[in-house]
Amino acid sequence: MKTYSINSKILRQLWSIVEETQTSTLLGLNDTDLVKQLLEQIEKQKALNPQETNTLSAYIHSKTLLIRDLAQARLVNC
């Protein structure tokens, strides 16, 4: 299986969006909807080609636990 790299600018954009997204949204959505939501936010700022979309989608899926851990930590620190 061939793997593709993700542009570092897109990764920074993703994690910035994660930080800006409401904690309740990050914790309340199932994995599929969370990935869709984050992809939609990124695509509002930058058009992605199909390969970038697929690669980023797989990356976000692999990081859903981390995303939720970060959101949970925000609740504790508030």
N, C-alpha and C positions, 0 to 999 in steps of 0.2 A: 504494500500500500504506500503510495506516494504521500508525503506530508508537505504542507506548504507553510511558509512562515507568514507571520502577521506583521504588518508594518508597525513600527514602534509608535508612530503618531496615533494610529488607530487604537493601539493598546492603552496609551495614555488617555485618549478620549473616552474609552470604555470605562476605565477606573474612575475618571472624573465624573462620568454619568452615574456610576454606582454610588459615589459619595454624595451626589446631589439628589438622588432619588430618595423619596420618603421611606423611612424604615418600615412602615406598615406595608408599603407596596412590595419591598424586597422580601419581607417575611410572609406576606399573604398570598403571593402567587405560587402556583405549582411550577415545576421546573420548565416545562414547555412555554408557559405564558411568561415567565420571567425572562427567558431567552428572547422571546418575541418582542417583549417590551423594550429590552435593552438594545436589540438590533434596530428597532424602529427609531429609538432616540438617536442612535449613531447615524442612521441613514437620513435623518432630518438635517444633520450637519454635513454629511459627506456621502455622496453616492458610492455604493460599493458594487463591484462587479460580482457575478454569481460565485466565482471561486473565493473571493474575499468573504462573501456572505456565508458560504458553507464552512470555511475555515474558522471564521469568527464564531459562528454558531456552535461548532464543536468545542471551541475553546471555552466559551461561556458555559456550556453544559458541564465541562470538566471542572469549572470553578464555582458552581452553584453553592456548594457547601461553604466555601470560603466567603462568598458574597453574603450568605446568610449569617455566618459567624461575625463578619464585620458589622452587619446591621444589628445583630444582637448586642455586640459590644457598645454600639452607640446608645442603645437603651440603658445599659448599665451606667454609662458615663454621663447621662443627662441628669 
